Amino acid sequence: MNYYFSKHVNLPFEQAIARVTEELKKEGFGVLTEIDVKATLKKKLDVDFRNYRILGACNPPFAYEALLAEVQVGLMLPCNVVVQEGEDGRTIVSAIDPVASMQAVENESLAEVAGQVREKLKKVIESVDSLISLRTSDLASEAVL
């Protein structure tokens, strides 16, 4: 089982971060943490790295349910979403698969919550550039007319 799902998007890096954040909000998530890996590596190691941002996303009702099911699950929260610039310069958006990560914890109640969170995160990843695709197809339709 893969531990994440991912998608190349037709957006510049910073715009992708804004869209991911917007799509997370639509699904009830807030971004608790934001780690700029590129800036951190430059500051701490004086090395150059591609644009790479880790967003720590949390959906409070699901986090609460998970904590009620398994008090130590806080060690695995929040759900990380990564926006990065690929080697080809294209933007990649990825999210942890909570079902895969929660397999380490043998708790059926937690598995149910993880399944619900998985569907929401998948929807976020799938929706990030959906407006861009829609606009592109609309323009193509108008060109035919």
C-alpha positions in Angstrom: 0.0 0.0 0.0 1.3 3.4 -0.9 1.6 5.8 2.0 0.5 8.9 0.1 -1.4 10.2 -2.9 0.0 12.8 -5.3 -0.7 14.8 -8.3 1.1 17.2 -10.7 -0.9 20.4 -11.0 -0.9 23.2 -13.6 -0.2 25.9 -11.1 2.9 27.9 -10.0 4.3 26.8 -6.6 2.9 29.7 -4.5 -0.5 29.6 -6.2 -0.7 25.8 -5.5 -0.1 26.5 -1.8 -2.9 29.0 -1.8 -5.3 26.6 -3.6 -4.3 23.7 -1.4 -5.1 25.8 1.7 -8.4 26.8 0.2 -9.4 23.3 -0.7 -8.4 22.1 2.8 -10.7 24.7 4.3 -13.6 23.4 2.2 -13.0 20.0 3.7 -12.9 21.3 7.3 -9.1 21.4 7.7 -6.9 24.2 8.9 -3.2 24.5 8.5 -1.6 24.4 11.9 2.0 24.4 10.7 3.9 25.4 7.6 7.5 24.4 7.1 9.4 26.0 4.3 12.0 23.2 3.7 13.9 25.2 1.2 14.4 28.2 3.5 15.2 26.0 6.5 17.9 24.0 4.6 19.4 27.2 3.4 19.5 28.7 6.8 20.7 25.6 8.7 22.9 23.9 6.2 23.6 26.6 3.6 22.4 24.3 0.8 20.1 25.1 -2.1 17.0 23.0 -2.4 13.9 23.2 -4.6 10.7 24.8 -3.4 9.2 22.4 -0.9 6.6 23.3 1.7 5.1 21.0 4.3 1.6 21.9 5.5 0.4 20.4 8.8 -3.4 20.1 8.2 -5.9 19.3 10.9 -9.6 18.7 10.9 -10.6 19.3 14.5 -13.7 17.0 14.7 -11.7 14.1 13.2 -8.7 14.8 15.4 -10.9 14.7 18.4 -12.5 11.4 17.3 -9.1 9.9 16.7 -7.8 11.1 20.1 -10.8 9.5 21.8 -10.2 6.3 20.0 -6.4 6.2 20.7 -4.9 8.8 23.0 -1.3 8.3 21.6 -2.4 9.0 18.1 -1.4 12.6 18.6 2.1 11.4 17.7 0.8 10.9 14.2 -1.0 14.2 13.8 -1.4 16.5 12.0 -1.9 15.2 8.4 0.9 16.4 6.3 0.3 17.8 2.8 3.4 18.7 0.7 3.6 21.2 -2.1 6.9 20.9 -4.0 8.6 21.8 -7.2 9.5 18.7 -9.1 12.8 18.2 -10.9 11.1 19.2 -14.2 9.9 22.4 -12.6 6.2 21.3 -12.4 4.4 21.6 -9.1 3.5 18.4 -7.2 0.9 18.2 -4.4 0.9 15.2 -2.1 -0.9 14.1 1.0 -0.3 11.4 3.5 -2.7 8.5 3.3 -4.0 8.3 6.9 -5.2 4.7 6.4 -1.7 3.6 5.5 -0.1 5.5 8.4 -2.7 4.3 11.0 -2.1 0.6 10.1 0.6 0.7 12.7 -2.1 1.2 15.4 -4.4 -1.8 15.8 -7.7 0.0 16.5 -10.8 -0.4 14.4 -12.4 2.9 15.6 -9.2 4.7 14.5 -9.3 2.9 11.2 -12.8 4.2 10.5 -11.7 7.8 11.2 -8.7 7.4 9.1 -10.9 6.2 6.2 -13.0 9.3 6.4 -10.0 11.6 6.6 -8.5 9.8 3.6 -11.5 10.6 1.4 -11.4 14.2 2.4 -7.6 14.5 1.7 -8.0 12.7 -1.7 -10.8 15.2 -2.6 -8.4 18.1 -1.7 -5.6 16.7 -3.9 -8.0 16.0 -6.8 -9.6 19.5 -6.6 -6.5 21.7 -6.4 -6.4 22.5 -10.1 -9.9 21.6 -11.1 -10.9 25.2 -11.7 -7.9 25.6 -13.9 -8.9 22.5 -16.0 -12.5 23.8 -16.2 -11.4 27.2 -17.4 -9.1 25.6 -20.0 -11.9 23.4 -21.3 -14.3 26.3 -21.3 -11.9 28.3 -23.5 -11.5 25.4 -25.9 -15.3 25.2 -26.2 -15.5 28.9 -26.9 -12.8 28.7 -29.5 -14.9 26.1 -31.4 -17.9 28.4 -31.5 
